[in-house]
Structure formats: C-alpha cells, structure tokens
Amino acid sequence: MEHQFLKGKDIVLFSSLPWQSEIGFNLKDMAYELAKFNKILFINRAGDRHSFIMPDKKRGLFSFKRIKEKLTKIQDDFWIYDTGLILESINWIKWPRLYDIINKVNNKRLAIKINQKIKELSFNDVIVINDNDFFRGLYLKDMIPSCKSYVFYIRDFLTTQPYFRKHGIRLEKEMIKVADFVVSNSGYLTNYARQWNSKCYDIGQGCDLTPYVGENFSMPVDLANIPKPIIGYCGAITAMRLDDHIIETIAQSFIDCSIVLVGPEDEYFKKSKLKNYKNIYFLGGKTPKEVPNYVSHFDICINPQLINQLTIGNYPRKIDEYLAMGKPVVATSTEGMTMFKDYVFLCENKEDYIKMIKLIFADTEFFSEKEKQRRIEFALSHTWEKSIGLLGDAYYHANQQN
C-alpha cells in the first residue's frame, strides 16, 4: 500500500518524556523517521520545581539543580531544544480552576520559548505533534501562532495511573477535543479517543527490531546454569501489569521447566511467594542491549498480563521482539493483541496458558524453521516507516475534511 508521507514540512515534537530518557519511547523513533524528509524541532521536557528542588538526604538540605537553555543539532534539519525552564509543580492542587490558571501559565512560558526557536529556525506552517502530554500541551495550539495543525498522539492509557488520574481524566478529554486530529498506536486507543474527536487514526506501532535479528547470541552468565526448557518473560515485573497467578500456575504445571523472569521488580513482586518456587528465576533488570541474549535462549516466551485499563489497549512491543527471534509466544488475549492472533497463542485465563504451552511442547512443528520464519517476517513488517506513512495518510485525510 502506498502512503502519503509527510515531506518538506516543519514539525515541532512535544513529549511527556525527555529525549535522554533511558526508557525507549515512540516519539524518539518517530522523530528520526520524520527527519528523513522534514525539518524537526524536538522540545525536550522542561523541569518542574518539585523535581529540581529535592532534599539532600545526607546533609538534610535542599539542592537546586540548574538546567541551561540549549539548542542541539542532531543532524541536518533536526534539533533538540532544552528550554531552560523550571515550571511550577501543580499536580497536588485540589481545585480545578486554580490548577487550570497555573497550568495555563506553564503552557504560556513554554510557548514563548518554542515560538522564539520556531522563528530562529525559520519554521513556517508548523505541524505540532504532542506525545501524550495533556497537561503541558493543552493550550499550545492557540499559543503557537505558526501552528497550522495540532496533532495529539495517544500511546498509553495514562489516566489509569494515580498521578495522571487526579487531573488527567478531565484534561485528557479536553486535549483530544482541541486537537486537529488524534493518532494512536492501537485500535483500542483510537476508539477511546473517538468519543471526543471524530478525526482519530490508528497508525500502528513501529519497532526497531535490528538487535533481535540474527544468530549466535551469547549466553548470559546468569542464564547459563538454569535448566532447559525455559519459559521466559522480559519486561517490567509489576503488579499493575503481570498476573502472578498465571506465573504460579505455569510453574506448578511444568515442574520440569524453568520459568525465567527478566526485568526490574516492583515491591509487590520483590515480596511475592513466587520467590519460593525452585523453578522460578528472577534475573533482575537488564540493559536493552542485553535483552536479546536472554530471549534468544528461551524455548517459549510468555506475556502473562493482567487485564485492566492500563493493559487492555496497550501495544505490546515485547511481542514483536519475541516474534522477531522466531519464538513461540503465549500471551493474554486483549484488544491490543487481536492483530497478533495468527502468530501468537492467545489465552483468556490461566488454564488456557497451560493448554497452549502443552500444545506447543507436544508438536515439533511449532519449533520448525518454517514457523520461525513466518513469525519473524510478521514482526519485521511493523516498521517505523510504515507507522509514519500512516501518520501522513491521517494528516492528509484530516485536512481534506476541514
């Protein structure tokens, strides 16, 4: 399918995450793809007063961390801008009217800096893409005069989390309403946003799967002595996302298998009774470069998610990573997983997990080279180029409707 890519545009990217975040995030990957044919200005997340004035636990004093205004050129026609601002911390405010007044001040201070850089870089007829920041980006559409198209990108259901729920339930709706159009990385979030804006588009999820493609991945030291076969999971190990009952049932049902969990644990899992099982191994958090080495040595990969508002429409990037290595995958069935139904064994409950894992182990065809290549080809079809192509389609379709 031919896409209408954005080309020759001046694009300002605004995110709820900082450019230097250790956690990979979509807008950063999208920025590089968009920069192939457009001028890009990425507005780095400004600090807030709570984050920059913190108690020094050793001395019992407060230390003020300064950040300087800086424009960094990443490549031709691609800049990262640190505004140097320290915005007011306002999430603790109980009263919506007072919150909105101060939030508008924060937005205005950001807009002044952004407008200065837009002028300095000779950006015209700007497309602003706001990545999930319905607080700091709420008023920017009207505060950036050169903005000709304001796009809201929703990639997570943030209002399920306590910090965002307080004011976010109200403000996310307003953000979706004022956007010229909305894009998301899943059908679930697209339908969710369509409650308040008819111009909503699913642009899919791109993945850089290069680290997961190849052969002869090294054996991690802490995995080397764990008995095979291995049923493995890589990712955050948190009570908000993972169902420990499923993991426990798998461990009980497959006592001759090792259940390996790779990723940082929250307090719930640190104290979990799963620690008492001899065939469950918690290996801790790993760097992104290390993760493929673990996945490559799993026999079956799992994603035992809880089903809640946070996970139901979430695009599970780890599934693409598993499939890119050709692994058989067993995962909880959610709306976000529908697109994987022909390549992944989907489960409604813990009993399904047992049934599917037994099915895989019983049939060598699921480990065949043919099946492996089928999974790999599907995963590698989820590129950032395709996602950005769909973004371009959405842009031109939305503008035709005006």
C-alpha positions in Angstrom: 0.0 0.0 0.0 1.3 3.4 -1.0 1.3 6.0 1.8 1.2 9.8 1.6 4.3 10.6 3.6 4.9 14.0 5.2 7.6 15.7 3.2 9.1 19.2 3.3 7.2 20.0 6.5 8.3 22.0 9.6 7.5 19.7 12.5 7.6 20.5 16.3 7.6 17.4 18.5 6.5 17.8 22.1 6.6 14.9 24.5 5.8 13.9 28.1 9.2 12.2 28.1 12.7 13.7 27.9 14.9 13.0 24.9 17.6 11.4 27.2 15.1 9.0 28.8 16.6 5.6 29.5 13.3 4.1 28.6 12.8 3.9 24.8 9.8 5.8 23.6 7.9 6.0 20.4 8.3 9.7 19.6 12.1 9.4 19.6 12.0 6.7 17.0 9.3 8.6 15.1 11.5 11.8 15.1 14.3 10.0 13.3 12.0 8.7 10.7 10.3 12.0 10.2 13.7 13.8 9.9 14.4 11.9 6.7 12.1 14.3 4.8 11.2 17.1 7.2 12.7 19.7 9.5 12.3 18.6 13.1 12.4 20.5 16.4 12.1 18.3 19.4 11.1 20.2 22.6 12.8 18.5 25.5 10.7 18.1 28.6 11.2 21.0 30.9 12.0 20.5 34.6 9.5 21.3 37.3 10.1 22.8 40.7 9.4 19.6 42.6 12.0 17.6 40.5 14.7 20.3 40.8 14.4 21.2 44.4 15.0 18.0 46.3 16.1 17.2 49.8 19.7 16.1 50.2 19.3 13.0 52.4 22.9 13.1 53.6 23.0 16.8 54.6 19.3 17.5 55.3 19.5 20.4 52.9 17.7 21.3 49.6 19.8 21.3 46.5 18.8 23.3 43.4 19.7 21.5 40.1 20.1 24.0 37.2 19.5 23.3 33.6 20.7 25.6 30.8 18.8 26.6 27.7 20.4 24.8 24.8 19.8 24.0 21.2 21.5 20.9 20.0 21.8 19.9 16.3 21.4 16.1 16.0 21.7 16.0 12.2 20.8 18.2 9.3 17.4 19.9 9.9 17.0 18.1 13.2 17.3 19.9 16.6 16.7 19.1 20.3 15.8 22.2 22.3 16.2 22.4 26.1 14.1 25.4 27.1 16.0 26.0 30.4 12.6 26.5 32.1 11.6 25.3 35.5 7.8 25.0 35.6 5.5 25.1 38.6 4.7 21.7 40.2 0.9 21.7 40.4 -0.4 18.2 40.4 -1.1 18.5 44.2 -3.6 21.3 43.7 -7.1 20.1 44.6 -9.1 22.9 42.9 -9.5 22.5 39.1 -9.9 26.3 38.5 -6.7 27.1 40.3 -4.9 24.2 38.6 -6.0 25.5 35.2 -4.8 29.0 35.9 -1.3 27.9 36.8 -1.2 25.3 34.1 -2.0 27.9 31.5 0.9 30.0 32.9 3.2 26.9 32.5 1.9 26.4 28.9 2.5 30.1 28.1 6.0 30.1 29.4 6.7 27.0 27.2 5.0 28.6 24.2 7.2 31.8 24.5 10.3 29.7 24.3 9.0 27.5 21.5 7.9 30.5 19.4 11.4 32.0 19.8 13.0 28.9 18.4 10.5 28.5 15.6 11.3 32.0 14.5 15.1 31.5 14.9 15.0 28.3 12.8 12.6 29.8 10.2 9.9 27.2 10.7 6.6 28.1 8.9 3.2 26.5 8.8 4.2 24.2 11.7 2.8 20.8 12.5 2.9 20.2 16.2 2.8 16.6 17.4 2.1 16.3 21.1 3.1 13.0 22.5 0.7 12.1 25.3 1.2 15.4 27.3 -2.3 16.6 28.0 -1.1 18.8 30.9 1.7 21.0 29.5 0.5 20.8 25.9 -3.2 21.6 26.5 -3.1 25.2 25.4 -0.2 25.2 23.0 -2.3 25.0 19.9 -3.6 28.6 20.5 -0.3 29.9 21.9 1.8 29.0 18.8 0.6 31.3 16.0 2.5 29.4 13.3 0.9 26.1 14.2 -1.3 25.1 11.3 -2.0 21.5 12.5 -2.0 20.3 16.1 -1.8 16.5 16.5 -2.3 14.6 19.7 -0.6 11.2 19.9 -2.0 8.9 22.5 0.1 5.7 23.0 -0.8 4.7 26.6 -3.9 4.9 28.8 -2.1 7.2 31.3 -5.3 8.2 33.3 -5.3 4.7 34.9 -2.3 5.8 36.9 -2.7 7.7 40.2 -0.5 10.7 39.2 -2.4 11.3 35.9 -5.8 10.3 37.2 -6.1 13.3 39.5 -6.4 16.0 36.8 -5.9 13.9 33.7 -9.3 12.4 33.4 -10.7 15.9 32.8 -7.8 17.3 30.8 -7.2 14.4 28.5 -10.7 14.8 27.1 -10.1 18.5 26.6 -6.8 17.8 24.8 -8.4 15.3 22.5 -11.2 17.7 21.7 -9.0 20.6 20.8 -6.6 18.6 18.6 -7.0 19.0 14.9 -6.7 15.2 14.8 -5.6 12.3 17.0 -3.4 9.4 16.2 -2.6 6.3 18.3 -0.7 3.1 18.3 -3.7 0.8 18.8 -7.3 0.3 17.7 -8.4 0.4 21.3 -7.0 3.8 22.0 -8.2 5.1 18.6 -11.8 4.1 19.6 -11.3 5.5 23.0 -10.3 8.9 21.7 -13.1 8.9 19.1 -15.5 9.6 21.9 -14.4 13.3 21.8 -12.9 13.7 18.4 -14.2 12.2 15.1 -10.8 12.5 13.4 -8.9 9.6 15.1 -6.5 7.3 13.3 -4.6 4.1 14.2 -1.1 4.5 12.9 0.2 1.2 14.3 3.4 0.7 16.1 6.9 0.7 14.7 9.7 -1.3 16.2 13.4 -1.2 15.7 14.0 -5.0 15.8 17.6 -4.9 14.5 19.0 -6.1 17.9 16.7 -9.2 17.7 17.6 -10.3 14.2 20.5 -12.7 13.7 22.1 -15.8 15.1 24.7 -16.8 17.7 23.5 -14.7 20.5 25.8 -15.1 23.6 24.6 -17.0 26.6 24.2 -14.6 29.6 26.2 -15.8 32.7 23.2 -15.8 35.0 21.2 -17.9 32.5 23.9 -20.5 31.7 23.2 -22.8 34.6 19.4 -22.7 34.5 17.9 -26.0 33.3 16.1 -26.2 30.0 13.5 -26.0 28.7 12.9 -22.3 29.6 9.6 -20.5 29.6 10.6 -16.8 29.7 9.4 -13.3 30.1 11.3 -10.0 29.5 9.9 -6.7 30.7 8.8 -4.7 33.8 7.6 -7.1 36.5 4.9 -5.1 38.2 1.6 -5.8 39.9 -0.1 -3.3 37.6 0.8 -5.4 34.5 1.5 -9.0 35.4 -0.7 -11.7 36.7 1.3 -13.7 39.3 -1.4 -16.4 39.5 -0.7 -17.3 35.9 3.0 -17.4 36.5 2.5 -19.6 39.6 0.2 -22.0 37.7 2.7 -22.4 34.9 5.4 -23.2 37.5 3.2 -25.7 39.2 2.1 -27.4 35.9 5.6 -27.6 34.3 7.9 -28.6 37.2 10.5 -29.8 34.7 10.7 -26.4 33.1 12.4 -23.2 34.3 10.3 -20.1 34.4 12.7 -17.1 33.9 11.6 -13.6 34.5 13.9 -10.8 33.3 13.2 -7.3 34.3 13.0 -4.8 37.3 10.6 -5.9 40.0 8.2 -3.6 42.0 7.7 -4.0 45.7 4.9 -6.5 45.2 7.0 -8.9 43.3 10.0 -8.5 45.5 7.9 -10.0 48.3 6.0 -12.4 46.2 5.5 -16.1 47.1 6.8 -16.8 43.6 10.3 -16.4 45.1 9.7 -19.7 47.0 9.4 -21.8 43.8 12.6 -23.6 42.8 11.8 -23.5 39.1 11.1 -19.7 39.0 14.1 -17.4 38.4 14.1 -13.7 38.8 17.2 -12.3 37.0 16.6 -8.6 37.5 16.7 -5.6 35.1 18.9 -5.7 32.1 20.0 -3.1 29.5 18.2 -3.0 26.2 21.4 -4.4 24.5 21.4 -7.4 26.9 17.7 -8.4 26.5 18.0 -10.1 23.1 20.7 -12.5 24.5 18.1 -13.7 27.1 15.2 -14.0 24.6 17.3 -16.0 22.2 17.8 -18.8 24.8 14.1 -19.1 25.8 12.2 -22.0 24.4 8.7 -20.4 24.8 8.1 -16.7 25.5 5.1 -15.5 27.6 3.3 -12.3 28.3 1.1 -13.1 31.4 -0.6 -9.7 31.6 -3.4 -8.7 33.9 -6.4 -7.3 32.0 -7.1 -3.8 33.2 -7.4 -0.3 31.7 -3.7 0.1 31.5 -3.0 -3.1 29.6 -6.2 -3.8 27.5 -5.3 -1.5 24.7 -1.6 -1.3 25.1 0.6 -2.2 22.2 2.9 -5.0 23.5 6.2 -4.2 21.8 7.8 -7.2 23.5 5.6 -9.5 21.4 7.3 -8.2 18.3 10.6 -8.7 19.9 9.8 -12.3 20.8 8.5 -13.0 17.3 11.5 -11.3 15.6 13.5 -14.2 17.1 11.0 -16.7 15.8 9.9 -17.8 19.3 6.6 -19.5 20.0 4.6 -16.9 22.1 1.8 -17.4 24.6 0.1 -14.3 25.8 -3.0 -12.9 27.5 -5.8 -12.0 25.0 -6.5 -8.3 25.0 -7.9 -6.0 22.4 -4.4 -4.8 21.7 -3.3 -8.4 20.9 -6.0 -9.0 18.3 -3.6 -8.2 15.4 -1.3 -11.0 16.6 -3.9 -13.7 16.7 -2.5 -15.7 13.8 1.0 -15.7 15.2 0.6 -15.9 19.0 -1.3 -18.4 21.2 -3.8 -16.2 23.0 -5.3 -17.0 26.4 -8.3 -15.9 28.3 -7.3 -17.4 31.6 -4.5 -19.4 33.4 -6.0 -22.7 32.3 -5.5 -21.6 28.7 -1.9 -20.9 29.4 -1.4 -24.5 30.5 -3.3 -25.9 27.5 -1.3 -23.7 25.0 2.1 -24.5 26.4 1.4 -28.2 26.4 0.2 -27.9 22.8 3.5 -26.2 21.8 5.7 -28.7 23.5 3.7 -31.6 22.0 4.2 -30.6 18.4 7.7 -30.0 17.0 6.2 -28.2 14.1 5.8 -25.1 16.3 9.7 -25.1 16.6 10.2 -25.6 12.8 12.2 -23.3 10.6 9.1 -22.6 8.6 7.1 -21.4 11.6 10.1 -19.5 12.9 10.4 -17.6 9.6 6.7 -16.9 9.5 6.8 -15.2 12.9 10.0 -13.3 12.0 8.5 -11.9 8.8 5.4 -10.8 10.5 7.3 -9.0 13.3 9.6 -7.3 10.8 6.6 -5.8 8.9 6.0 -3.5 11.9 8.4 -0.7 10.9 8.6 2.9 11.8 8.5 3.8 8.1 5.0 2.1 7.9 3.8 3.9 11.0 5.0 7.3 9.7 3.4 6.6 6.4 0.1 6.0 8.2 0.7 9.3 10.1 1.0 11.1 6.7 -2.2 9.4 5.5 -4.0 10.6 8.6 -2.7 14.2 8.2 -3.9 14.5 4.6 -7.2 12.8 5.3 -7.9 15.0 8.3 -7.1 18.2 6.3 -9.4 17.1 3.4 -12.3 17.0 5.9 -11.7 20.6 7.0 
